């Protein structure tokens, strides 16, 4: 997938005329392929209560998902502290 599409619809955010706001928050989980850094592109549009659709957002929003595991920890130091009176 590139910034030019094709795009797949993943979420509808319903309009609430009683909210008196132009800000909406929604979330969806996207699973990235194993062990691949993947860039996802997102576009948005709006549909009013009469079914009129706006133009798509431009430019597309993007995010890169890092699916790589971190390196194995090294140089660890363990300190054992005993409480007074413990055996």
PDB file with SEQRES, HELIX, SHEET and CRYST1 records, atoms N, CA, C and O in Angstrom:
SEQRES   1 A   87  UNK UNK UNK UNK UNK UNK UNK UNK UNK UNK UNK UNK UNK          
SEQRES   2 A   87  UNK UNK UNK UNK UNK UNK UNK UNK UNK UNK UNK UNK UNK          
SEQRES   3 A   87  UNK UNK UNK UNK UNK UNK UNK UNK UNK UNK UNK UNK UNK          
SEQRES   4 A   87  UNK UNK UNK UNK UNK UNK UNK UNK UNK UNK UNK UNK UNK          
SEQRES   5 A   87  UNK UNK UNK UNK UNK UNK UNK UNK UNK UNK UNK UNK UNK          
SEQRES   6 A   87  UNK UNK UNK UNK UNK UNK UNK UNK UNK UNK UNK UNK UNK          
SEQRES   7 A   87  UNK UNK UNK UNK UNK UNK UNK UNK UNK                          
HELIX    1 AA1 UNK A   17  UNK A   19  5                                   3    
SHEET    1 AA1 2 UNK A  38  UNK A  42  0                                        
SHEET    2 AA1 2 UNK A  61  UNK A  65 -1                                        
CRYST1    1.000    1.000    1.000  90.00  90.00  90.00 P 1           1          
ATOM      1  N   UNK A   1       0.853  -1.182   0.000  1.00  0.00           N  
ATOM      2  CA  UNK A   1       0.000   0.000   0.000  1.00  0.00           C  
ATOM      3  C   UNK A   1       0.894   1.238   0.000  1.00  0.00           C  
ATOM      4  O   UNK A   1       1.924   1.266   0.672  1.00  0.00           O  
ATOM      5  N   UNK A   2       0.510   2.222  -0.728  1.00  0.00           N  
ATOM      6  CA  UNK A   2       1.278   3.463  -0.803  1.00  0.00           C  
ATOM      7  C   UNK A   2       0.385   4.628  -0.408  1.00  0.00           C  
ATOM      8  O   UNK A   2      -0.810   4.467  -0.162  1.00  0.00           O  
ATOM      9  N   UNK A   3       0.995   5.806  -0.353  1.00  0.00           N  
ATOM     10  CA  UNK A   3       0.229   7.002   0.002  1.00  0.00           C  
ATOM     11  C   UNK A   3      -0.902   7.272  -0.981  1.00  0.00           C  
ATOM     12  O   UNK A   3      -1.833   8.014  -0.666  1.00  0.00           O  
ATOM     13  N   UNK A   4      -0.829   6.674  -2.174  1.00  0.00           N  
ATOM     14  CA  UNK A   4      -1.863   6.875  -3.183  1.00  0.00           C  
ATOM     15  C   UNK A   4      -2.962   5.832  -3.164  1.00  0.00           C  
ATOM     16  O   UNK A   4      -3.867   5.889  -3.997  1.00  0.00           O  
ATOM     17  N   UNK A   5      -2.915   4.876  -2.237  1.00  0.00           N  
ATOM     18  CA  UNK A   5      -3.957   3.861  -2.129  1.00  0.00           C  
ATOM     19  C   UNK A   5      -3.567   2.584  -2.832  1.00  0.00           C  
ATOM     20  O   UNK A   5      -2.433   2.484  -3.301  1.00  0.00           O  
ATOM     21  N   UNK A   6      -4.425   1.621  -2.928  1.00  0.00           N  
ATOM     22  CA  UNK A   6      -5.830   1.660  -2.503  1.00  0.00           C  
ATOM     23  C   UNK A   6      -5.952   1.646  -0.985  1.00  0.00           C  
ATOM     24  O   UNK A   6      -5.038   1.216  -0.281  1.00  0.00           O  
ATOM     25  N   UNK A   7      -7.081   2.116  -0.497  1.00  0.00           N  
ATOM     26  CA  UNK A   7      -7.338   2.180   0.934  1.00  0.00           C  
ATOM     27  C   UNK A   7      -8.478   1.249   1.298  1.00  0.00           C  
ATOM     28  O   UNK A   7      -9.372   0.999   0.490  1.00  0.00           O  
ATOM     29  N   UNK A   8      -8.442   0.737   2.522  1.00  0.00           N  
ATOM     30  CA  UNK A   8      -9.480  -0.150   3.035  1.00  0.00           C  
ATOM     31  C   UNK A   8     -10.168   0.527   4.210  1.00  0.00           C  
ATOM     32  O   UNK A   8      -9.503   0.978   5.142  1.00  0.00           O  
ATOM     33  N   UNK A   9     -11.471   0.599   4.176  1.00  0.00           N  
ATOM     34  CA  UNK A   9     -12.226   1.212   5.262  1.00  0.00           C  
ATOM     35  C   UNK A   9     -12.102   0.344   6.508  1.00  0.00           C  
ATOM     36  O   UNK A   9     -12.369  -0.857   6.461  1.00  0.00           O  
ATOM     37  N   UNK A  10     -11.693   0.958   7.634  1.00  0.00           N  
ATOM     38  CA  UNK A  10     -11.552   0.189   8.866  1.00  0.00           C  
ATOM     39  C   UNK A  10     -12.439   0.686   9.993  1.00  0.00           C  
ATOM     40  O   UNK A  10     -12.591  -0.010  10.997  1.00  0.00           O  
ATOM     41  N   UNK A  11     -13.034   1.874   9.861  1.00  0.00           N  
ATOM     42  CA  UNK A  11     -13.788   2.409  10.988  1.00  0.00           C  
ATOM     43  C   UNK A  11     -14.744   3.503  10.548  1.00  0.00           C  
ATOM     44  O   UNK A  11     -14.391   4.350   9.727  1.00  0.00           O  
ATOM     45  N   UNK A  12     -15.955   3.488  11.092  1.00  0.00           N  
ATOM     46  CA  UNK A  12     -16.909   4.584  10.963  1.00  0.00           C  
ATOM     47  C   UNK A  12     -17.016   5.271  12.312  1.00  0.00           C  
ATOM     48  O   UNK A  12     -17.154   4.604  13.337  1.00  0.00           O  
ATOM     49  N   UNK A  13     -16.955   6.582  12.327  1.00  0.00           N  
ATOM     50  CA  UNK A  13     -17.166   7.341  13.559  1.00  0.00           C  
ATOM     51  C   UNK A  13     -18.479   8.077  13.395  1.00  0.00           C  
ATOM     52  O   UNK A  13     -18.568   8.992  12.576  1.00  0.00           O  
ATOM     53  N   UNK A  14     -19.504   7.705  14.153  1.00  0.00           N  
ATOM     54  CA  UNK A  14     -20.822   8.324  13.972  1.00  0.00           C  
ATOM     55  C   UNK A  14     -20.838   9.798  14.366  1.00  0.00           C  
ATOM     56  O   UNK A  14     -20.163  10.226  15.302  1.00  0.00           O  
ATOM     57  N   UNK A  15     -21.622  10.545  13.626  1.00  0.00           N  
ATOM     58  CA  UNK A  15     -21.809  11.975  13.889  1.00  0.00           C  
ATOM     59  C   UNK A  15     -22.890  12.156  14.938  1.00  0.00           C  
ATOM     60  O   UNK A  15     -23.936  11.509  14.882  1.00  0.00           O  
ATOM     61  N   UNK A  16     -22.636  13.035  15.893  1.00  0.00           N  
ATOM     62  CA  UNK A  16     -23.620  13.327  16.930  1.00  0.00           C  
ATOM     63  C   UNK A  16     -23.916  14.819  16.917  1.00  0.00           C  
ATOM     64  O   UNK A  16     -23.143  15.599  17.473  1.00  0.00           O  
ATOM     65  N   UNK A  17     -25.035  15.242  16.286  1.00  0.00           N  
ATOM     66  CA  UNK A  17     -25.304  16.674  16.169  1.00  0.00           C  
ATOM     67  C   UNK A  17     -25.507  17.373  17.512  1.00  0.00           C  
ATOM     68  O   UNK A  17     -25.394  18.596  17.588  1.00  0.00           O  
ATOM     69  N   UNK A  18     -25.799  16.632  18.554  1.00  0.00           N  
ATOM     70  CA  UNK A  18     -26.026  17.266  19.854  1.00  0.00           C  
ATOM     71  C   UNK A  18     -24.729  17.551  20.598  1.00  0.00           C  
ATOM     72  O   UNK A  18     -24.760  18.204  21.642  1.00  0.00           O  
ATOM     73  N   UNK A  19     -23.579  17.078  20.088  1.00  0.00           N  
ATOM     74  CA  UNK A  19     -22.320  17.239  20.816  1.00  0.00           C  
ATOM     75  C   UNK A  19     -21.698  18.618  20.660  1.00  0.00           C  
ATOM     76  O   UNK A  19     -20.837  18.987  21.458  1.00  0.00           O  
ATOM     77  N   UNK A  20     -22.107  19.397  19.652  1.00  0.00           N  
ATOM     78  CA  UNK A  20     -21.565  20.745  19.423  1.00  0.00           C  
ATOM     79  C   UNK A  20     -20.043  20.751  19.367  1.00  0.00           C  
ATOM     80  O   UNK A  20     -19.407  21.640  19.935  1.00  0.00           O  
ATOM     81  N   UNK A  21     -19.461  19.788  18.700  1.00  0.00           N  
ATOM     82  CA  UNK A  21     -18.007  19.721  18.588  1.00  0.00           C  
ATOM     83  C   UNK A  21     -17.621  19.293  17.183  1.00  0.00           C  
ATOM     84  O   UNK A  21     -18.405  18.665  16.471  1.00  0.00           O  
ATOM     85  N   UNK A  22     -16.405  19.639  16.798  1.00  0.00           N  
ATOM     86  CA  UNK A  22     -15.868  19.165  15.521  1.00  0.00           C  
ATOM     87  C   UNK A  22     -14.725  18.191  15.769  1.00  0.00           C  
ATOM     88  O   UNK A  22     -14.010  17.825  14.836  1.00  0.00           O  
ATOM     89  N   UNK A  23     -14.542  17.762  17.036  1.00  0.00           N  
ATOM     90  CA  UNK A  23     -13.486  16.827  17.378  1.00  0.00           C  
ATOM     91  C   UNK A  23     -14.092  15.479  17.739  1.00  0.00           C  
ATOM     92  O   UNK A  23     -15.042  15.404  18.517  1.00  0.00           O  
ATOM     93  N   UNK A  24     -13.543  14.429  17.174  1.00  0.00           N  
ATOM     94  CA  UNK A  24     -14.027  13.077  17.437  1.00  0.00           C  
ATOM     95  C   UNK A  24     -12.844  12.185  17.743  1.00  0.00           C  
ATOM     96  O   UNK A  24     -11.768  12.357  17.169  1.00  0.00           O  
ATOM     97  N   UNK A  25     -13.030  11.245  18.632  1.00  0.00           N  
ATOM     98  CA  UNK A  25     -11.980  10.302  18.991  1.00  0.00           C  
ATOM     99  C   UNK A  25     -12.500   8.899  18.788  1.00  0.00           C  
ATOM    100  O   UNK A  25     -13.606   8.571  19.218  1.00  0.00           O  
ATOM    101  N   UNK A  26     -11.715   8.077  18.140  1.00  0.00           N  
ATOM    102  CA  UNK A  26     -12.057   6.673  17.947  1.00  0.00           C  
ATOM    103  C   UNK A  26     -10.759   5.888  17.903  1.00  0.00           C  
ATOM    104  O   UNK A  26      -9.697   6.444  17.625  1.00  0.00           O  
ATOM    105  N   UNK A  27     -10.847   4.602  18.174  1.00  0.00           N  
ATOM    106  CA  UNK A  27      -9.640   3.780  18.103  1.00  0.00           C  
ATOM    107  C   UNK A  27      -9.970   2.433  17.497  1.00  0.00           C  
ATOM    108  O   UNK A  27     -11.100   1.950  17.572  1.00  0.00           O  
ATOM    109  N   UNK A  28      -8.963   1.848  16.901  1.00  0.00           N  
ATOM    110  CA  UNK A  28      -9.087   0.528  16.304  1.00  0.00           C  
ATOM    111  C   UNK A  28      -7.707  -0.125  16.384  1.00  0.00           C  
ATOM    112  O   UNK A  28      -6.689   0.555  16.251  1.00  0.00           O  
ATOM    113  N   UNK A  29      -7.672  -1.424  16.599  1.00  0.00           N  
ATOM    114  CA  UNK A  29      -6.409  -2.151  16.660  1.00  0.00           C  
ATOM    115  C   UNK A  29      -6.054  -2.659  15.268  1.00  0.00           C  
ATOM    116  O   UNK A  29      -6.876  -3.268  14.583  1.00  0.00           O  
ATOM    117  N   UNK A  30      -4.822  -2.399  14.866  1.00  0.00           N  
ATOM    118  CA  UNK A  30      -4.320  -2.871  13.583  1.00  0.00           C  
ATOM    119  C   UNK A  30      -3.166  -3.826  13.880  1.00  0.00           C  
ATOM    120  O   UNK A  30      -2.223  -3.460  14.582  1.00  0.00           O  
ATOM    121  N   UNK A  31      -3.237  -5.026  13.358  1.00  0.00           N  
ATOM    122  CA  UNK A  31      -2.182  -6.014  13.584  1.00  0.00           C  
ATOM    123  C   UNK A  31      -1.197  -5.975  12.427  1.00  0.00           C  
ATOM    124  O   UNK A  31      -1.570  -6.162  11.269  1.00  0.00           O  
ATOM    125  N   UNK A  32       0.077  -5.728  12.759  1.00  0.00           N  
ATOM    126  CA  UNK A  32       1.126  -5.673  11.737  1.00  0.00           C  
ATOM    127  C   UNK A  32       1.640  -7.077  11.458  1.00  0.00           C  
ATOM    128  O   UNK A  32       1.629  -7.926  12.350  1.00  0.00           O  
ATOM    129  N   UNK A  33       2.090  -7.335  10.237  1.00  0.00           N  
ATOM    130  CA  UNK A  33       2.704  -8.635   9.933  1.00  0.00           C  
ATOM    131  C   UNK A  33       3.905  -8.876  10.850  1.00  0.00           C  
ATOM    132  O   UNK A  33       4.615  -7.935  11.206  1.00  0.00           O  
ATOM    133  N   UNK A  34       4.131 -10.129  11.231  1.00  0.00           N  
ATOM    134  CA  UNK A  34       5.225 -10.463  12.151  1.00  0.00           C  
ATOM    135  C   UNK A  34       6.574 -10.003  11.617  1.00  0.00           C  
ATOM    136  O   UNK A  34       6.903 -10.196  10.447  1.00  0.00           O  
ATOM    137  N   UNK A  35       7.343  -9.388  12.510  1.00  0.00           N  
ATOM    138  CA  UNK A  35       8.739  -9.010  12.256  1.00  0.00           C  
ATOM    139  C   UNK A  35       8.923  -8.114  11.032  1.00  0.00           C  
ATOM    140  O   UNK A  35       9.958  -8.182  10.370  1.00  0.00           O  
ATOM    141  N   UNK A  36       7.948  -7.291  10.730  1.00  0.00           N  
ATOM    142  CA  UNK A  36       8.086  -6.362   9.612  1.00  0.00           C  
ATOM    143  C   UNK A  36       7.728  -4.954  10.080  1.00  0.00           C  
ATOM    144  O   UNK A  36       6.698  -4.746  10.721  1.00  0.00           O  
ATOM    145  N   UNK A  37       8.584  -3.999   9.756  1.00  0.00           N  
ATOM    146  CA  UNK A  37       8.229  -2.605   9.978  1.00  0.00           C  
ATOM    147  C   UNK A  37       7.313  -2.218   8.824  1.00  0.00           C  
ATOM    148  O   UNK A  37       7.698  -2.316   7.659  1.00  0.00           O  
ATOM    149  N   UNK A  38       6.127  -1.787   9.143  1.00  0.00           N  
ATOM    150  CA  UNK A  38       5.118  -1.532   8.122  1.00  0.00           C  
ATOM    151  C   UNK A  38       4.595  -0.116   8.259  1.00  0.00           C  
ATOM    152  O   UNK A  38       4.301   0.329   9.369  1.00  0.00           O  
ATOM    153  N   UNK A  39       4.474   0.598   7.153  1.00  0.00           N  
ATOM    154  CA  UNK A  39       3.897   1.937   7.171  1.00  0.00           C  
ATOM    155  C   UNK A  39       2.439   1.852   6.738  1.00  0.00           C  
ATOM    156  O   UNK A  39       2.126   1.287   5.690  1.00  0.00           O  
ATOM    157  N   UNK A  40       1.563   2.409   7.541  1.00  0.00           N  
ATOM    158  CA  UNK A  40       0.139   2.462   7.219  1.00  0.00           C  
ATOM    159  C   UNK A  40      -0.232   3.892   6.905  1.00  0.00           C  
ATOM    160  O   UNK A  40       0.234   4.823   7.562  1.00  0.00           O  
ATOM    161  N   UNK A  41      -1.077   4.066   5.893  1.00  0.00           N  
ATOM    162  CA  UNK A  41      -1.561   5.386   5.503  1.00  0.00           C  
ATOM    163  C   UNK A  41      -3.047   5.468   5.801  1.00  0.00           C  
ATOM    164  O   UNK A  41      -3.787   4.510   5.578  1.00  0.00           O  
ATOM    165  N   UNK A  42      -3.474   6.600   6.299  1.00  0.00           N  
ATOM    166  CA  UNK A  42      -4.871   6.801   6.668  1.00  0.00           C  
ATOM    167  C   UNK A  42      -5.413   8.035   5.974  1.00  0.00           C  
ATOM    168  O   UNK A  42      -4.734   9.058   5.879  1.00  0.00           O  
ATOM    169  N   UNK A  43      -6.631   7.931   5.495  1.00  0.00           N  
ATOM    170  CA  UNK A  43      -7.325   9.102   4.968  1.00  0.00           C  
ATOM    171  C   UNK A  43      -8.643   9.216   5.722  1.00  0.00           C  
ATOM    172  O   UNK A  43      -9.137   8.246   6.298  1.00  0.00           O  
ATOM    173  N   UNK A  44      -9.187  10.394   5.707  1.00  0.00           N  
ATOM    174  CA  UNK A  44     -10.471  10.627   6.359  1.00  0.00           C  
ATOM    175  C   UNK A  44     -11.374  11.395   5.412  1.00  0.00           C  
ATOM    176  O   UNK A  44     -10.913  12.182   4.585  1.00  0.00           O  
ATOM    177  N   UNK A  45     -12.660  11.152   5.548  1.00  0.00           N  
ATOM    178  CA  UNK A  45     -13.650  11.983   4.888  1.00  0.00           C  
ATOM    179  C   UNK A  45     -14.845  12.072   5.823  1.00  0.00           C  
ATOM    180  O   UNK A  45     -14.890  11.393   6.849  1.00  0.00           O  
ATOM    181  N   UNK A  46     -15.789  12.891   5.476  1.00  0.00           N  
ATOM    182  CA  UNK A  46     -16.976  13.083   6.314  1.00  0.00           C  
ATOM    183  C   UNK A  46     -18.217  12.911   5.460  1.00  0.00           C  
ATOM    184  O   UNK A  46     -18.233  13.246   4.276  1.00  0.00           O  
ATOM    185  N   UNK A  47     -19.249  12.384   6.083  1.00  0.00           N  
ATOM    186  CA  UNK A  47     -20.550  12.248   5.426  1.00  0.00           C  
ATOM    187  C   UNK A  47     -21.577  12.914   6.323  1.00  0.00           C  
ATOM    188  O   UNK A  47     -21.696  12.564   7.497  1.00  0.00           O  
ATOM    189  N   UNK A  48     -22.322  13.872   5.782  1.00  0.00           N  
ATOM    190  CA  UNK A  48     -23.319  14.552   6.603  1.00  0.00           C  
ATOM    191  C   UNK A  48     -24.614  13.739   6.675  1.00  0.00           C  
ATOM    192  O   UNK A  48     -24.730  12.684   6.051  1.00  0.00           O  
ATOM    193  N   UNK A  49     -25.569  14.233   7.429  1.00  0.00           N  
ATOM    194  CA  UNK A  49     -26.817  13.491   7.648  1.00  0.00           C  
ATOM    195  C   UNK A  49     -27.641  13.341   6.375  1.00  0.00           C  
ATOM    196  O   UNK A  49     -28.567  12.531   6.339  1.00  0.00           O  
ATOM    197  N   UNK A  50     -27.321  14.112   5.319  1.00  0.00           N  
ATOM    198  CA  UNK A  50     -28.006  13.969   4.032  1.00  0.00           C  
ATOM    199  C   UNK A  50     -27.279  13.015   3.096  1.00  0.00           C  
ATOM    200  O   UNK A  50     -27.731  12.779   1.975  1.00  0.00           O  
ATOM    201  N   UNK A  51     -26.129  12.453   3.557  1.00  0.00           N  
ATOM    202  CA  UNK A  51     -25.374  11.520   2.734  1.00  0.00           C  
ATOM    203  C   UNK A  51     -24.335  12.162   1.839  1.00  0.00           C  
ATOM    204  O   UNK A  51     -23.717  11.471   1.028  1.00  0.00           O  
ATOM    205  N   UNK A  52     -24.123  13.473   1.962  1.00  0.00           N  
ATOM    206  CA  UNK A  52     -23.109  14.169   1.164  1.00  0.00           C  
ATOM    207  C   UNK A  52     -21.720  13.865   1.720  1.00  0.00           C  
ATOM    208  O   UNK A  52     -21.485  14.015   2.919  1.00  0.00           O  
ATOM    209  N   UNK A  53     -20.810  13.443   0.861  1.00  0.00           N  
ATOM    210  CA  UNK A  53     -19.455  13.066   1.285  1.00  0.00           C  
ATOM    211  C   UNK A  53     -18.463  14.187   0.974  1.00  0.00           C  
ATOM    212  O   UNK A  53     -18.504  14.787  -0.101  1.00  0.00           O  
ATOM    213  N   UNK A  54     -17.570  14.460   1.928  1.00  0.00           N  
ATOM    214  CA  UNK A  54     -16.520  15.458   1.719  1.00  0.00           C  
ATOM    215  C   UNK A  54     -15.400  14.866   0.870  1.00  0.00           C  
ATOM    216  O   UNK A  54     -15.384  13.670   0.579  1.00  0.00           O  
ATOM    217  N   UNK A  55     -14.473  15.724   0.482  1.00  0.00           N  
ATOM    218  CA  UNK A  55     -13.261  15.242  -0.177  1.00  0.00           C  
ATOM    219  C   UNK A  55     -12.410  14.507   0.861  1.00  0.00           C  
ATOM    220  O   UNK A  55     -12.553  14.739   2.062  1.00  0.00           O  
ATOM    221  N   UNK A  56     -11.529  13.624   0.397  1.00  0.00           N  
ATOM    222  CA  UNK A  56     -10.640  12.903   1.302  1.00  0.00           C  
ATOM    223  C   UNK A  56      -9.556  13.829   1.826  1.00  0.00           C  
ATOM    224  O   UNK A  56      -9.155  14.777   1.151  1.00  0.00           O  
ATOM    225  N   UNK A  57      -9.085  13.546   3.036  1.00  0.00           N  
ATOM    226  CA  UNK A  57      -8.003  14.333   3.620  1.00  0.00           C  
ATOM    227  C   UNK A  57      -6.778  14.254   2.719  1.00  0.00           C  
ATOM    228  O   UNK A  57      -6.529  13.234   2.075  1.00  0.00           O  
ATOM    229  N   UNK A  58      -6.026  15.330   2.684  1.00  0.00           N  
ATOM    230  CA  UNK A  58      -4.845  15.381   1.844  1.00  0.00           C  
ATOM    231  C   UNK A  58      -3.779  16.173   2.568  1.00  0.00           C  
ATOM    232  O   UNK A  58      -4.088  17.287   2.992  1.00  0.00           O  
ATOM    233  N   UNK A  59      -2.584  15.718   2.748  1.00  0.00           N  
ATOM    234  CA  UNK A  59      -2.087  14.407   2.334  1.00  0.00           C  
ATOM    235  C   UNK A  59      -2.542  13.326   3.301  1.00  0.00           C  
ATOM    236  O   UNK A  59      -2.992  13.632   4.406  1.00  0.00           O  
ATOM    237  N   UNK A  60      -2.429  12.055   2.895  1.00  0.00           N  
ATOM    238  CA  UNK A  60      -2.782  10.978   3.813  1.00  0.00           C  
ATOM    239  C   UNK A  60      -1.909  11.011   5.063  1.00  0.00           C  
ATOM    240  O   UNK A  60      -0.725  11.342   4.995  1.00  0.00           O  
ATOM    241  N   UNK A  61      -2.491  10.673   6.184  1.00  0.00           N  
ATOM    242  CA  UNK A  61      -1.751  10.574   7.438  1.00  0.00           C  
ATOM    243  C   UNK A  61      -1.036   9.231   7.436  1.00  0.00           C  
ATOM    244  O   UNK A  61      -1.577   8.255   6.916  1.00  0.00           O  
ATOM    245  N   UNK A  62       0.167   9.153   8.005  1.00  0.00           N  
ATOM    246  CA  UNK A  62       0.881   7.882   8.002  1.00  0.00           C  
ATOM    247  C   UNK A  62       1.490   7.606   9.362  1.00  0.00           C  
ATOM    248  O   UNK A  62       1.761   8.518  10.143  1.00  0.00           O  
ATOM    249  N   UNK A  63       1.695   6.334   9.625  1.00  0.00           N  
ATOM    250  CA  UNK A  63       2.416   5.893  10.817  1.00  0.00           C  
ATOM    251  C   UNK A  63       3.153   4.619  10.466  1.00  0.00           C  
ATOM    252  O   UNK A  63       2.664   3.807   9.680  1.00  0.00           O  
ATOM    253  N   UNK A  64       4.326   4.443  11.045  1.00  0.00           N  
ATOM    254  CA  UNK A  64       5.100   3.229  10.830  1.00  0.00           C  
ATOM    255  C   UNK A  64       5.066   2.403  12.099  1.00  0.00           C  
ATOM    256  O   UNK A  64       5.391   2.891  13.182  1.00  0.00           O  
ATOM    257  N   UNK A  65       4.670   1.150  11.958  1.00  0.00           N  
ATOM    258  CA  UNK A  65       4.609   0.246  13.099  1.00  0.00           C  
ATOM    259  C   UNK A  65       5.895  -0.557  13.134  1.00  0.00           C  
ATOM    260  O   UNK A  65       6.251  -1.216  12.157  1.00  0.00           O  
ATOM    261  N   UNK A  66       6.590  -0.501  14.261  1.00  0.00           N  
ATOM    262  CA  UNK A  66       7.834  -1.232  14.449  1.00  0.00           C  
ATOM    263  C   UNK A  66       7.505  -2.570  15.099  1.00  0.00           C  
ATOM    264  O   UNK A  66       7.095  -2.610  16.259  1.00  0.00           O  
ATOM    265  N   UNK A  67       7.678  -3.647  14.375  1.00  0.00           N  
ATOM    266  CA  UNK A  67       7.343  -4.977  14.886  1.00  0.00           C  
ATOM    267  C   UNK A  67       8.584  -5.749  15.327  1.00  0.00           C  
ATOM    268  O   UNK A  67       8.484  -6.936  15.640  1.00  0.00           O  
ATOM    269  N   UNK A  68       9.746  -5.107  15.360  1.00  0.00           N  
ATOM    270  CA  UNK A  68      10.977  -5.775  15.752  1.00  0.00           C  
ATOM    271  C   UNK A  68      11.075  -5.849  17.272  1.00  0.00           C  
ATOM    272  O   UNK A  68      10.765  -4.883  17.968  1.00  0.00           O  
ATOM    273  N   UNK A  69      11.506  -6.992  17.777  1.00  0.00           N  
ATOM    274  CA  UNK A  69      11.745  -7.151  19.213  1.00  0.00           C  
ATOM    275  C   UNK A  69      12.993  -6.375  19.601  1.00  0.00           C  
ATOM    276  O   UNK A  69      13.896  -6.209  18.781  1.00  0.00           O  
ATOM    277  N   UNK A  70      13.054  -5.896  20.843  1.00  0.00           N  
ATOM    278  CA  UNK A  70      14.269  -5.207  21.284  1.00  0.00           C  
ATOM    279  C   UNK A  70      15.408  -6.215  21.468  1.00  0.00           C  
ATOM    280  O   UNK A  70      15.170  -7.421  21.526  1.00  0.00           O  
ATOM    281  N   UNK A  71      16.636  -5.720  21.559  1.00  0.00           N  
ATOM    282  CA  UNK A  71      17.787  -6.579  21.799  1.00  0.00           C  
ATOM    283  C   UNK A  71      17.686  -7.238  23.165  1.00  0.00           C  
ATOM    284  O   UNK A  71      17.015  -6.731  24.064  1.00  0.00           O  
ATOM    285  N   UNK A  72      18.361  -8.375  23.312  1.00  0.00           N  
ATOM    286  CA  UNK A  72      18.406  -9.077  24.586  1.00  0.00           C  
ATOM    287  C   UNK A  72      19.166  -8.213  25.591  1.00  0.00           C  
ATOM    288  O   UNK A  72      20.240  -7.699  25.280  1.00  0.00           O  
ATOM    289  N   UNK A  73      18.610  -8.051  26.800  1.00  0.00           N  
ATOM    290  CA  UNK A  73      19.319  -7.260  27.815  1.00  0.00           C  
ATOM    291  C   UNK A  73      20.676  -7.889  28.153  1.00  0.00           C  
ATOM    292  O   UNK A  73      20.809  -9.113  28.182  1.00  0.00           O  
ATOM    293  N   UNK A  74      21.657  -7.062  28.403  1.00  0.00           N  
ATOM    294  CA  UNK A  74      22.997  -7.532  28.788  1.00  0.00           C  
ATOM    295  C   UNK A  74      23.477  -6.717  29.977  1.00  0.00           C  
ATOM    296  O   UNK A  74      22.879  -5.706  30.345  1.00  0.00           O  
ATOM    297  N   UNK A  75      24.565  -7.178  30.565  1.00  0.00           N  
ATOM    298  CA  UNK A  75      25.208  -6.481  31.688  1.00  0.00           C  
ATOM    299  C   UNK A  75      24.237  -6.226  32.846  1.00  0.00           C  
ATOM    300  O   UNK A  75      24.214  -5.142  33.429  1.00  0.00           O  
ATOM    301  N   UNK A  76      23.439  -7.251  33.162  1.00  0.00           N  
ATOM    302  CA  UNK A  76      22.508  -7.122  34.275  1.00  0.00           C  
ATOM    303  C   UNK A  76      23.236  -7.351  35.595  1.00  0.00           C  
ATOM    304  O   UNK A  76      24.171  -8.150  35.661  1.00  0.00           O  
ATOM    305  N   UNK A  77      22.816  -6.661  36.627  1.00  0.00           N  
ATOM    306  CA  UNK A  77      23.389  -6.828  37.952  1.00  0.00           C  
ATOM    307  C   UNK A  77      22.238  -7.067  38.918  1.00  0.00           C  
ATOM    308  O   UNK A  77      21.293  -6.282  38.988  1.00  0.00           O  
ATOM    309  N   UNK A  78      22.335  -8.166  39.662  1.00  0.00           N  
ATOM    310  CA  UNK A  78      21.300  -8.491  40.639  1.00  0.00           C  
ATOM    311  C   UNK A  78      21.876  -8.252  42.027  1.00  0.00           C  
ATOM    312  O   UNK A  78      22.944  -8.761  42.366  1.00  0.00           O  
ATOM    313  N   UNK A  79      21.157  -7.473  42.821  1.00  0.00           N  
ATOM    314  CA  UNK A  79      21.588  -7.194  44.184  1.00  0.00           C  
ATOM    315  C   UNK A  79      20.505  -7.753  45.108  1.00  0.00           C  
ATOM    316  O   UNK A  79      19.333  -7.393  44.994  1.00  0.00           O  
ATOM    317  N   UNK A  80      20.909  -8.637  46.024  1.00  0.00           N  
ATOM    318  CA  UNK A  80      19.975  -9.220  46.985  1.00  0.00           C  
ATOM    319  C   UNK A  80      20.184  -8.525  48.312  1.00  0.00           C  
ATOM    320  O   UNK A  80      21.284  -8.511  48.865  1.00  0.00           O  
ATOM    321  N   UNK A  81      19.121  -7.958  48.802  1.00  0.00           N  
ATOM    322  CA  UNK A  81      19.158  -7.257  50.080  1.00  0.00           C  
ATOM    323  C   UNK A  81      18.270  -8.038  51.043  1.00  0.00           C  
ATOM    324  O   UNK A  81      17.079  -8.217  50.790  1.00  0.00           O  
ATOM    325  N   UNK A  82      18.846  -8.498  52.134  1.00  0.00           N  
ATOM    326  CA  UNK A  82      18.050  -9.250  53.105  1.00  0.00           C  
ATOM    327  C   UNK A  82      17.544  -8.306  54.172  1.00  0.00           C  
ATOM    328  O   UNK A  82      18.222  -7.364  54.582  1.00  0.00           O  
ATOM    329  N   UNK A  83      16.328  -8.589  54.610  1.00  0.00           N  
ATOM    330  CA  UNK A  83      15.742  -7.778  55.689  1.00  0.00           C  
ATOM    331  C   UNK A  83      16.389  -8.175  56.991  1.00  0.00           C  
ATOM    332  O   UNK A  83      16.784  -9.329  57.161  1.00  0.00           O  
ATOM    333  N   UNK A  84      16.506  -7.229  57.925  1.00  0.00           N  
ATOM    334  CA  UNK A  84      17.094  -7.530  59.232  1.00  0.00           C  
ATOM    335  C   UNK A  84      16.281  -8.612  59.913  1.00  0.00           C  
ATOM    336  O   UNK A  84      15.050  -8.587  59.890  1.00  0.00           O  
ATOM    337  N   UNK A  85      16.978  -9.563  60.519  1.00  0.00           N  
ATOM    338  CA  UNK A  85      16.299 -10.652  61.217  1.00  0.00           C  
ATOM    339  C   UNK A  85      15.947 -11.813  60.326  1.00  0.00           C  
ATOM    340  O   UNK A  85      15.478 -12.834  60.827  1.00  0.00           O  
ATOM    341  N   UNK A  86      16.150 -11.707  59.018  1.00  0.00           N  
ATOM    342  CA  UNK A  86      15.847 -12.819  58.111  1.00  0.00           C  
ATOM    343  C   UNK A  86      16.983 -13.814  58.155  1.00  0.00           C  
ATOM    344  O   UNK A  86      18.134 -13.447  58.389  1.00  0.00           O  
ATOM    345  N   UNK A  87      16.658 -15.075  57.928  1.00  0.00           N  
ATOM    346  CA  UNK A  87      17.698 -16.110  57.892  1.00  0.00           C  
ATOM    347  C   UNK A  87      17.873 -16.626  56.509  1.00  0.00           C  
ATOM    348  O   UNK A  87      18.704 -17.504  56.278  1.00  0.00           O  
TER     349      UNK A  87                                                      
END                                                                             
